[in-house]
C-alpha cells in the first residue's frame, strides 16, 4: 500500500499536493466518518473485516483513483475558484443584492481611512469604481494596479514578465501562491462539507450530529477564507516587487532599449501593451517601443535659412488609449493612433524629391500631415504641397517618405490603423472594409506598415461606427476590380 501511495504522490506536483489533494483527502475522510458514524462503527468494522483481501485492495485502489481524479478536476478549476473568491461573479439577479451590499461595506471602509493608511494602500484599489465585493479580491486588485505607475497593464505584462523572473523569486512566489490557494481550497471544501455532509448527517445521524456537521463545515469555510486573505498579502507584495525590481528584465529579454526617464518608460510600456493586446501600437508612437538603434550615423542637417514664422497647421494630438488593470482591456482594438488630416486645395502632380538636403522641414511635422508651402523650404519645396508625411519629420530634416498628392480628398478625415491583411494595397488607393457591423467604403489607404496592418483615412463622422465594427469581430478588406 505504501508504494501505491508514493506513486500517487509522485504523480502530483508539490503545489497541487498541498493546495488540492490534501484538503480533498480530508474532505472525503470526513464524509466517510459521517457515513460510518451513521451506520455504526462496530457494524462498519465487521463489514470491512469480512471482505476478502483482493476486494479490500480493489476498494483502496478505487478510492485512490477517485481522489486523484477529483484532485485533477479541482486543480483545473482552481483558477476559476480563486476568481470567484475574488468577487468576479456573473451578472446574475440572484447575486446583485449581495454584490451591492458587500461593495457598500468596502466603500464605507475606504471612506473612513486616511490616504496614508497602509491598509488602504495594501487592501484596496485606488478608485472606488475598481473595488470588488470581497476582501481577497481587493487585496489582489490593489497589487495588480501597482504596474500602473510605470504605464504597465498587469493583464498583458504579467504572463510575459513571469517567464524572465529569477528562480529564487519564482520559488518564493510559488510558495506564497500555494499558501493562498490552499486556504481558498480549504474554505471551499469546508462549505461543501457543510452542504453535503450536513445533508448526509440529516439522513443518518441524530439532530445534534447534523448541526455539528453544518456548523463545523461553515466554521472551516470562514477560517479558510480569512486565511486566504492573510496569505494574499505576501503574495500581493511579491507581485509589486516583480514590477518594481524585475520589470526591466523583460525589456532586456526582448532586446529593447531601456528607458532613460519616467516619461519614456510610461510611453514604452503603454505602446507595448497596445502591441500585445490589439496587434499594433499607435502609429506615430512606434519610436516609443525603443527598438535597438541603427548603427548607421544620422546625416547632419543643413543650415536653415532664416525666414518668418510659418503659419501653424491645426492638428489633433494623438490620443493615447487608456490601459486596463482588471480582467477586460477597455480600448478600441482597431485604433493604433488618430490624427486630423488638414485639408488643402488640390495639388498638381509633384516631382520626385531632390538630392538629400535640398528640401528641409521648417518645423516638426507629425505623421500623416498634409504639407502646405510653409512646412518646407528649399528649391522645389512648393511643388510638394498636397502630399502627406508617412513618418514624423523633425525640424530641419528631409521629408524622405511622402504619400501621393491626395490634397483636398483628405479634408475632414482622420487616420486610423486597422489590423487587416493588406499586401496588395497601394498608397492613395480607395478601399472598403467589411465588418460585423456593415460595410465601410470610400476609405483612402495612406500606408501599409506591414502585411497585416493598414493605415486608412476615414471621414471623422464615421470613425466611431468603424471602431465599433472592428471591435465586433473579424474585418475583411474589399478592393475594387478593374
N, C-alpha and C positions, 0 to 999 in steps of 0.2 A: 504493500500500500504506500510506503514512503516513496518508492520510485515513481509511482503514478502521480503522487502529489508534487514531487520535484519536477516531473515532466510538465505538469500543468503550469507550475510557477515559471518554468523556463520559457514557456510559450508566451507569457505575458511580460511586457517590459515593466521596469520597476515603478514608473509613474502610474501605469494602469493598475498594477498590483495594489498600490496603496490607495489610489483615489477611486477605484471602481470595485475590484474583485473582493478586497477585504470587507468593505461596507456591505456589499451584496451578500457575501457569505454570512455575515452577522444577521442580515435581514432574513435570509432563508432559514437560518438556525432558529431565529425567534419564532417564525411561523411553525416550524416543526415542533418546537417546545409547546406552543399553544395547542397544536393538534394532539400531541402526546398527553398533555395535561387533561384535555377533554376526554380522551379515550381512557386514560388511566395509565400511570407509569408501569404498574405491575403487568397489566394486560399487554402493553406495548413491548415490554422486555420479553414476555413469554412468546409473543408472536415472532420477535426477532430471533430468539434462540431456537425456535422451531424451524427456521429456514435452513435449507441446505447451504453448504459453503459456496457452491457455484452461484446460487441465487443471490447471496449476500454480495459477492464480488460484482455481479451484474448490476445490482442496485446501487452500489457505491460508484461504479463506472458511470451509470446513468446520471447520478447526482452531480458528479464532477463535470460531465459533459454539459448538462443543463446549466450549471453555474458558469462554466467558461463561455458558452454561447450567449447566455444572458448578459455576462460581463462585456462581451464584444459589442452587443447591441447597445448597452448603456454607454460604452466608450464612444460609439459613433454618435449617440445622442447627447453626449456631454457638452459640446459647444453650444448647442441649442438650449440645453438646460441652464447653462450659465447665463445665456442671454435672457432667458425667462426670468431668472432671479435678478438680473439687472433691471428689469422693468420694460423690456422691449416686447410688449404684449400686442396681440392683434386688436384691431379696432372693432371690438365686439360690444353690443349693447349691454351685455352682462358684466363686462369689465369696466365700462366707462365710469359708473359711480365710484368704484373702488379706486380707479386711477385718479379721478378728481379729488377724492378725499386724501389720498396719500400725497399727491402733488401739493395740495393746500398745506398739509402738515410740513413738508420740507421747505416750502417757500416761506412759511411763517418762521421756521427755524433760521433760515438765512437772513431774514429781515432784522432779527434781534442781535445779530453778531456784528462786530466791528470789521471793517475791511482788512485790518491787520491780523485778524483772528486766524491762527494756524489751522484750526479745524475747518474754517470756511475755505481756506486755500486747498487743503488736502481732501476735503469731503464733498465739495460741491463744484459744479461748473461755474464759469464766470457770469453767465447770463441766465436769467430765470427761464427763458424760452428753451434752454437746453437741459433743464432739470428733469430728472427721471423720477418715477414714483417709488423707487426703492433706494435704500441707503447704499447697498452694494453697487448699484448702477451709477450713482452719483460719484462714488469714490473712483470708479474706473473711468468714468467720463471726464472727471477733472484731470486725470493723468493723460487721457487722450488729447486733451486740449493743450497740453504742455508744448507740443510742437508748433502751435500757432505763433508763438513769439518769434520763431525763425521763419515763418511763412510756410511751414510744412503741414501737409494734410496727413494725419495719422493713418487713415484708412489705406491710402496708397503707398505711403513711405514705409510703414512698419513691416510688411511682408518682405520688402527688399532689404531694409536695414537689418532684419533678423539674420539674413544669410551671411553677413560680414561681421557680426558681433564676435568678440573674442571668446574662446572656450571657457575660461574661468567665469566670465559674465553669464554665459549660457547655462552653466551648471547652477549658479545661484538663481537665475531666473526660473529654470525648470523646477528647482526646489520650492520656490515661492509659489509658482503656479500650481504645483501638486498639492501644496497645503490648502490653497483656496479651493481647488476643485474637490479635494477630499471632503472639506467641510460642506460644500454645496451638495455633494452626493449623500452625505450623512443626513443632511436636512431633508432632502427629497425622499430618501428611503424611510426616514422617521415618519414623515407624513403619509407615505404609502402604507407603512405598518399600522398607523392609526386607523386607516380605512379598511385595509384587507384583514389585518389581524383583529381589529375590533369587530368586523362583521363575522369572522370565524368564531371569535370568542362568544358573541351573542348566541350563536347556534349551538355551541357545545360546552360552554362554561357557565357557571353561575353569574349573576349580575355583577358582583364585585370584580370578577375576572375580566369581564368585558370593559368595565370602567377603567381598570388598570391598563388594559391594552390601549384604549383610546387615548387616555391622558399620558401614558408613557411614551407612545409614539409622537404625540403633539409636543411633549417636552423635548424629545430628541430633535424634532424638526426646528424648534425655536432656538435651542442651543447651537445646533449645527449652522443655522443662518447667522447667528451672532458671531460664531467662529469664522464664518466665511468673510464677514465684514472686517473682522480683525485681521485675518490673513491677507485681505485685499490691500491693506495699506502698504506693507513692504513690497508686494507685487507691483503696486502702482508707482512706488518710489523708484523701482528698478526701470520701469518704462520711462520715467522722467530722466533717469540717469543715462539711459541709452540715447535719448535725444540730445541731452546736454553734452555728453562726453564722446560718444562714438558716431555722431552723425556724419562727420567728415570721412569716415572710413568708406561710406557708401559712395561719396563723390570720387574718392581715390580709386575705388574698385571700378568705377565707370570711366576712369581716365579723364575726368573733368577737372578743370582748374578750380582751385579753392577760392572762395570769395575773399575780398580784401576789406569789406566793410559790412555792417549790418544791413544796409540797403541792398548791396549786391547779393547778400545771402538770401534775403527775403525774395528778391526777384528771381533768383536761381531756383529756389525750391518751388515757388509758385508756378514757374514755367515747366518744371519737371512734372509737377502734379498734373498739369493740363496735358502734357505729352503722354503720361502714363494712363490717364483716365479716359481721355477722349481722342487720343491719337495725334494731336497737333498742338504745339504751343501757339501763343499769339504771334502772328506772322512777323510783326515789326519788333518783337521782343526775343527773337531767336538768339541774338548775341548774349542774352542773359543766361542761357544754358551754360555758357563758358566752356565750349569745346576747346581742345588744345589749339593754341595759336599757331598759325603758319610760320615756318622758319624763314620764309622769303621776306626781305626788307620792304617796308612800305615806301612808295615813291614820295619824294619830298615835294610838297605843293609849291606851285609858282607864286611869286609875289603878287598880291591882289592890287588892282588899280583902284585908287581912291574914287569913290563916287558917292552920290547921295544915298540915303537910306532907302532900301526897296520897300514898295508898298506891301504890307503884310497880307497874307492869304489866310482867310479864316479856315480853321480845321478843328474837328472834334478830336480831342485826345483819345488814345486807345483806352478802353475801359477794361481794367483787369477783372476777370471773373472772380467771385468770392470762392473761398476754399472751405469745404465741409470737414467737420471733425466727428460727425456721427456716422451712421451706417449708410446714408444716402447722400450723393455729391450734388449739391443744388446749383449747377451751372448749365447753360445751354451747350450741349455737347457738340453742336455744329459750329460754334463761333470760335475761331482762333484769334480774332482781332477785328476791330471795326474802326475805319477811319472815313471821314467825309471826303468825297472827291469834289474839289472845287470845279465848278462849271466854267468853261471858257468858250469862245467862239470857235467855229470850225477852222481847222488849220490846213494849210497846203501840205502835200506830201513832203516830209522832212528828209534832208540828205543824211548820208551816213556820218557818224561822228568823225571829227578831225583827229589829228595826232594827239597823243596824251599830253595834257597840259594846255591845249588850245582853248577849251571851254571849261570854266570853273563855276561852282555854285557860289552865289553871293551870301548865302545864309544856310543854316542847317535845313535840309529838306527831308520830310518823313517819307516812308514807303507809300506808294500809290498816291502821290501828289501830282496833280496836273500842272505842268510847267506853264508859267507866264513869263514875259520878257524880263521882268525884274528879278527873276530867280537865277539867271545865268549871265555871265559876261564872257566876252571873247568873240573872236571872229566866227560868224555863223550861228551865234547863240540864239538869235531871234527866230531862226528857222526851226528850232526845236520846240517852240511853243505848241501846246496841244498834246504833246506826248506826256507820258507819266513815268515817274520813278518806280522801279520794281523793288529796289532796296533803298534804305536810307542813304543820303548823301551828306557828308559833313561839309561845313562851310570851307570853301577853298578846294574841295575835292572835285574830281572829274566825274560827271554822270555817266558811268560806264555801262549801265544796264537800264535801258529805257524801253517802255512798251510802245506799240504803234500809236499813231496820232488818232485818238478817238474823239478828242475835243468836246464839243457840246453834247455828245452822246453820253458822257459821264455826269452831266449835270443832274443833281438831285439823287445820286446813287451813293451807296456805301459799299465798301469792300469787306467780304467775309470769306473765311476759309471753310471749305466743305470737304469732308473725308470721302472721296469717291475716286474710283479708277479713272484716270484722265490722260492716258498715254497718247491718244490721237487728237488732243485738243491743242490749238494754236492760240497765241495771244491775240486778242481782239475778235475772236470767233464768237458768234451768237450761239448759246447752248440753252438747253432746258433741263430741269431736274424733276424727276418723278418721285414723290414721297408718299408716305402713308396718308397724308392729308390732301393730296392732289398734285397737279402739275404746275410747275413754275417755269414760265417761258420768258424769252427775251432777255436772258442774263448774258452779260458780257464777260468772257474769260479774260482775266488780267494776267494770270501767271499759273504755271504748273510746277511748283517747287519739287515734287517728286511724283512717281507714278500713281500714288494713292491720295494725292492732295490737289485740290483745285481752288484757286482764288478767283471769285467772281464778283462783279459789280451788280448789285441788286437795287431796285428802287427802294428808297428809305421807307416808304409806306408799306412795303411787302416784307420787310426784314423780320418782324415778329412772327408773321404767318409762316415764313420759310423756316425759321428757327423751330417752331412747334412741329412742323412737318419732319424736319431732320431728327428731332428728339423722339418722334413717334415710332421710328423703325428704320429699316434699310432705305437707302436712296440710290436711284439709278440715273445715270447720265444719258440724256437723249440728244443726239446730234442730227442736224439736217442732212438730207440726202441730195446730192446733185451740186 
